Amino acid sequence: MSDWLITNAVIVNEGRRIEGDVNIRNGRIHRIGPSLTARAGDRVLDARGRWLLPGMIDDQVHFREPGLTHKADIASESRACLAGGITSYMEMPNTKPPATDRVALEAKYARAAEVSRVNYAFYLGATNDNIEEIRRLDPKAAPGIKVFMGASTGNMLVDDPNTLDLIFRDTPVPIITHCEDTPTILANEEKARAIWGDDIPVDQHPLIRSREACVKSTKLAISLAQRHGTRLHVLHISTADECLLFEPGPVGGKRITAETCVHFLHFTDADYARLGNRIKCNPAIKTAFDRDGITRALAEGRIDVLATDHAPHTAAEKAEPYVRAPSGLPLVQYALQCAVERVLDGKLTLERVVEAVSHAPATLFNVRERGFVREGYFADFALVDPEKPHLVTQADVLSKCGWSPFEGYTFRSSIAATFVNGHLAFHEGELDDHNRGVRLEFAR
């Protein structure tokens, strides 16, 4: 482990920008200040006025391991995280087998310890019949319980009202929800099939996975949380309507919080004509009105967290007709740059983006000593160059699926460097991924 002195950085942290240096020792932030002096043996990186941000903590990814590793795996997707300034992730339970008991959960942790290049945590999944597993969960063992209140397969679709009530009543950790109402979706799909049969156009996706389906399910989750005083975090808000269901303000005092994802800030339904199934995801990308409303809600603090819902599929799978093409897209490698686009547009402040991608997930999940640039904390950083454009090409893509919805797009910023636990793991386009991340700890 090398010790470092990062000089001449614009440090963006806790609502402020300061020009200064950061000294890293033994993987942690030793000192922050102006004109620091390197010790013998310190390596020095001149930031040259670029933005030094706390590393992004992505609270929603699907890395497909175990069981679906032809699409992605922990090693490949964590390498893509390095190139994107993401230093920690929280991974979803809908793998094969699903992580719906402690044995399967710990098996994922064991695998990540072997291969993950960034820091990691894994959710326990709720089912219609694992309430005892949920009740017995050690609060330090997982960031939360993932509840699919619609739009999942098999037993992970929790649609029994009594089961939902018990989960919200008895959970020892935050509940994380995917909110779409399945009966509404099925009724919409039946109407579409009556018109097009199996040849449903992809631009019908946001009408099938409709705003009504999202709003109805989100309202149900909020009502359950209010009834039981549950700590609830609603994932991937995709409609302007849902944003109004959440209160603005700092994340620290809230019992009910919300997250959106970078693709909802970037794409609209107009992009289906160009990208087709490549932007098919659940919940669906909707209108420009929704995109703009979500962006405003993020600026206001109604939406607390900005993440990815990174969910790779192969190009061949995505090339299937709409009714067979799976939902999800790879996002971790370009997520932070996508967020910075909204800063450069004047829609969000950089300080608000840092709050949403780093501070807020660290706070609401009680992540120990990460998510902030503070002395004594782990040295997880992203160094962003706001003046160096980056054209995305297929050859650059590190995700195992081998494609990106951003191919051909030029971001106005680039990721200059990523530090994970004090290790310079990505620098000027080059990976040094020999080190491994560590298991996130939760101060509960």
Steps between C-alpha positions, in 0.01 A plus 500: 500500500653830388461827688401794286492876492239638262574866434316792339154345515161667517352292782120479477356379828213572739363790299830681447783528253847563636835506324755285675692178543416157638751272669425126500666260746422132544192526282340784694486877478774625729482875442304750293636850459692753296863453400556163664851355485577153370696265723782285373338214312172678426381487143373835372212557262444855376123543454558816295180664620273207424209406727573254779173336605428226752460179303150420384311244709258332261210366703349293218684268264445155348833326440335167400716270712421222573303338222492760221869556441474489121364857538727633776687401811635668810854526362406654165243747632714615791777577248248713311425676830866600527488676165183680608607635839277256693686373804225303676184321391198325650389205290153357452383153607329378179782272387487121451464384768351814652647643819193437711669327794817556700692216332447641151570852624832407658600301191477822299714682756758222482514522122533878504791474744680296234432712191338840565722795413287745700320484834179299522185409685206276413129528574293217640197438279146467630268225381149392582630252755832610653378728777701303759822560304419871499428507872830324579717719276794663676458876430872519424486223241316683221410856403132410484220267395406519132127467439377463144148640529449420133711420195694199619493129431415197704473528874682836511183680392357576843133562429328351803360788712548315827860414416575861405351619825718261704815596312441871552415438866788269592799596286819575702651703213373750240258371240599567140213476250446459130154656458290407198149357523497166321121476429512842334797395286336173395180680403697750291693221333178317414368814330822535301492137390143545380634759256845369403509136610863404564628793292457770764717802417756590764359853527199343674720399793434815709127457435504137609727564799292810555518795735178376660669169585790685661292749697257237632778276630707786645196628689447151644862476617481843664173413675650179641808685621291770664283239672797319654758779527724307259820641356406490130710580193313498167722422204520632141231767500401541135205742502454864592179396680683281751743778589219695668442210742831572673604787726793728419782545748814336637510124488610463862163577656280295269334163551386478137748577222519465124757421234511559129749385238723676251316372192181673617691830497634440149264307272132550412239304307619678186818288520320168444496573125881514499599255774207259517538217751840634607316742729222258593505485879261459792360743595493649155666816375210738447446855369705818496250635754593215733873544440478871582279440805738237636796733450321780689407259779862392530607865519238567770593198711166326447706227338793422727726259312624473143607150393509276192289182516785360288352185343695355205367266233680377192461683171338188353238494776426867446463439124201272559150634424357725770287232668807276551775757554596529868487827690811674632808681375867531602573835666773499767786601272342829394259579785700774667574670168129483417421677828763766430324572168207637699745718697646638180145560374427709810225262616684375810783635710813292536456512877149352466628220276770413756232493769283267293766254381724486807385672820134393493551126441769496769263674743178313436668157507731589793810412297799522729773757414424540131313739275675818619841663465582507872820439692502144630257373236596248233664661198233430238511775236407586145706766327288662228630717219217738398693632203599176326223360275459125469351333192355160594594220264420130514871425531508688833223293662622290794167338593492138392199557275724709273268790417371826645190711430734801496706381200558796269421755771767748607497581869639840583699360792719199561609287795868576549563268796331272750642412842360206697620462859800718412596297193520683167296248305422706191706783354480673164327206335719228651387242758710371787246252629723263695359612834164382632224700659368417845163428654310812597434537871176642638502701824179359645 
